[in-house]
Amino acid sequence: MAQTFTRSAKNGTMMQRHNGMLLNRFSQGLFVLLGLLVVYVLGRAFLQNPKVFVEQVLNGLQLGFIYALIALGYTMIYGIVKLINFAHGDVFMVGAFTSFYAVSTLQLHRWPAWFFPAIAPGVMMLIGTVSVILMSMLFSATLAVVIERFAYKPLRAKPRIAALITAIGVSFFVEYFGALPFAFTNNYITYPRPFEVSVYSGAMISPVLIVGAWVLFVMAVLLRGGFAWAARRGNVPAQTWKRHPVLQFGLLFFGFVAVILTLTGVKIVTGGKVWDLSVSNVMLVIMGASILLQVLLQYVVSRTRIGKAMRAAAYDKAVARLMGINVDGVITATFALGGGLAGAAGVLYATAFKQVHHLMGIIPGLKAFVAAVIGGIGSIPGAFVGSLIMGQAEVLAAGFISTPMRDAVSFSLLIIVLLVWPQGIFGEPPAEKV
């Protein structure tokens, strides 16, 4: 009798594995077919109007860099607390409104001219914009810490569903508290940018600037290769070249800038018409600020004491406590970092789209969460890559299918990824327990 039950259990387990393998093969085949369909549609769109297609790709990059800063908060908080913080998008909204009041009421972006009247306009713009971003980051980080202290910390020993429901409640509270007349109001408010917008067309971009961007990119590649060679010989630690913040920023920023300036500045004739693309300083500011903040975050996580404590707490909180790590303080620091990045994303989003309102954090927050899942939630590079994919999917769907389809296409990516590759692009597959 016992052997019969054992044999039946084994047969049932084998049948489940077989069905799971068939479902996995089917979902992978469906994913390949969908991928071929997407390539076909995008190829036709590029051949019909290359200029419009490349412009949409550049807009998708701009949106993806903003999503990346929001997605980093999701991925860090989930990596340590295993909590999907649905109030994170509303912290992003508060950061945008903080910058709105800093620019419109406090005139914070003009403060260098108060003390140095003869300061150059470009320097004043740079210092003023950085000041606005830092103020929004500080306020958003403080809000995130307050939410964690009073809403999530008392539920840390409770089932996860309690914290998840609380996160949804906190999200609604922040949104509709902001709609009150003495708060942000429920109006759509025009956002005054902290700097003047400049648009650069192909005729305005000097070939020297394009060559300079490529030279800086190649220098960063060569320096990274030199550090890699020295690390293999044992002359420098491997971490020096793998995660050096200057090299990371140079590779990412100057690589993207070189490609964008080349597409904009090179004269291309298609169908008898000149390919006259343009790029604005808004896109360059968004790209530079986003890459810089992500590189700094990677440096903090990989090379500092608090970063090592965060990685230890993410691996095993109980053992981290036994090793003397203040896990509660690490969780608070994680919420502060994630909130600060969301505040910076709020400033960049409002600068790009020039409008703020009390519900503006819902859709960007959800799409950043999907981006974190696509890249592999818990992975910082995964959040960056997933956000770029999400930005491209949204903008291309709006440009070549229809505007209402952008949300459908964006959220369909979540279903496809969960069917085909549940751990995401950079995520680690779950370990099999013995």
Summary of the structure (lengths in Angstrom):
residues: 434
radius of gyration: 23.9
end to end distance: 26.6
largest distance: 94.0
contacts: 1438
relative contact order: 0.16
helix: 76%
strand: 3%
